[in-house]
Amino acid sequence: MIKTREIKVVIIEDFKLTRVGLRCALNENEDISVVGESEDAINGLKMIEQTQPDVVLMDLGLPGMNGIEAIIKLRETNKITKVIALTSHDREEEVIAVLSAGANAYCLKDIDPTKLADVIRDVANGVCWLDAEIAEKVLRSFPKQEKMFLLNSKSQSENQVPLTEREYEVLKHLVSGKSNTEIAKELIVSVHTAKAHVCSILQKMCVNDRVQAAVKAVREGIV
């Protein structure tokens, strides 16, 4: 049997009971290992540098340097480690700020432990994840644009490049945090086709990855 790659996780959370609960729940998964914990962002950033985890669970309401500031600080030197923001709030402005800071997922603390483990796996594999209810709430706060949204081309010329109707559908699923496999199932296409659509969307939106595409789509009301 081929052993699944272990996902290393660091927890940054100021409430000890929550830290203990997260650690115990996550360590029940054979493919997830909590390699460090911190009650504040400053020591948490040092721990990330020392342990080089795959994923960080970052509380936003930290004392001193808050979670959003910590994510921004982390991204100055580390573009690889994935960050899942943990919070008790679902404010639209906070979601946008967190994703813009460089987080890969926005997760409410009342999430089921089994679901959280799945989110960690997805995020570790490059998926941008956003709770469906939060995504819907955020999207409702933006004015609707034209259904066939026109985007500036890379050359910044007067030419405009539209998303196709299928790419628009894919983008909506991407904003909801779905993986290429999940998008393929939703649209009844191959994973290869779904991946091709995602690549085309990234190129047309002039962004480097799925997270940037999701942030731009929400911020500019594309979907």
Secondary structure as the mmCIF struct_conf table of DSSP 4:
data_model
#
loop_
_struct_conf.conf_type_id
_struct_conf.id
_struct_conf.beg_label_comp_id
_struct_conf.beg_label_asym_id
_struct_conf.beg_label_seq_id
_struct_conf.end_label_comp_id
_struct_conf.end_label_asym_id
_struct_conf.end_label_seq_id
HELX_LH_PP_P HELX_LH_PP_P1 ILE A 2 GLU A 6
STRN STRN1 ILE A 7 ILE A 12
BEND BEND1 ASP A 14 ASP A 14
HELX_RH_AL_P HELX_RH_AL_P1 LYS A 16 LEU A 26
TURN_TY1_P TURN_TY1_P1 ASN A 27 GLU A 28
BEND BEND2 ASN A 29 ASN A 29
TURN_TY1_P TURN_TY1_P2 GLU A 30 ASP A 31
STRN STRN2 ILE A 32 SER A 38
BEND BEND3 GLU A 39 ASP A 40
HELX_RH_AL_P HELX_RH_AL_P2 ALA A 41 THR A 51
BEND BEND4 ASP A 54 ASP A 54
STRN STRN3 VAL A 55 ASP A 59
BEND BEND5 LEU A 60 GLY A 61
BEND BEND6 PRO A 63 MET A 65
HELX_RH_AL_P HELX_RH_AL_P3 GLY A 67 ARG A 75
TURN_TY1_P TURN_TY1_P3 GLU A 76 THR A 77
BEND BEND7 LYS A 79 THR A 81
STRN STRN4 LYS A 82 THR A 87
BEND BEND8 SER A 88 SER A 88
HELX_RH_AL_P HELX_RH_AL_P4 GLU A 92 ALA A 101
TURN_TY1_P TURN_TY1_P4 GLY A 102 GLY A 102
BEND BEND9 ASN A 104 ASN A 104
STRN STRN5 ALA A 105 LEU A 108
TURN_TY1_P TURN_TY1_P5 LYS A 109 ASP A 110
BEND BEND10 ILE A 111 ILE A 111
HELX_RH_AL_P HELX_RH_AL_P5 PRO A 113 ALA A 124
TURN_TY1_P TURN_TY1_P6 ASN A 125 GLY A 126
STRN STRN6 TRP A 129 LEU A 130
HELX_RH_AL_P HELX_RH_AL_P6 ALA A 132 ARG A 140
TURN_TY1_P TURN_TY1_P7 SER A 141 SER A 141
BEND BEND11 PHE A 142 PHE A 142
HELX_LH_PP_P HELX_LH_PP_P2 PRO A 143 LYS A 144
BEND BEND12 LYS A 147 MET A 148
STRN STRN7 LEU A 150 ASN A 152
TURN_TY1_P TURN_TY1_P8 LYS A 154 SER A 155
BEND BEND13 SER A 157 GLU A 158
STRN STRN8 GLN A 160 PRO A 162
HELX_LH_PP_P HELX_LH_PP_P3 LEU A 163 THR A 164
HELX_RH_AL_P HELX_RH_AL_P7 GLU A 165 VAL A 175
TURN_TY1_P TURN_TY1_P9 SER A 176 GLY A 177
HELX_RH_AL_P HELX_RH_AL_P8 ASN A 180 LEU A 187
TURN_TY1_P TURN_TY1_P10 ILE A 188 ILE A 188
HELX_RH_AL_P HELX_RH_AL_P9 VAL A 191 MET A 205
TURN_TY1_P TURN_TY1_P11 CYS A 206 CYS A 206
BEND BEND14 ASN A 208 ASP A 209
HELX_RH_AL_P HELX_RH_AL_P10 ARG A 210 ARG A 219
TURN_TY1_P TURN_TY1_P12 GLU A 220 GLY A 221
#
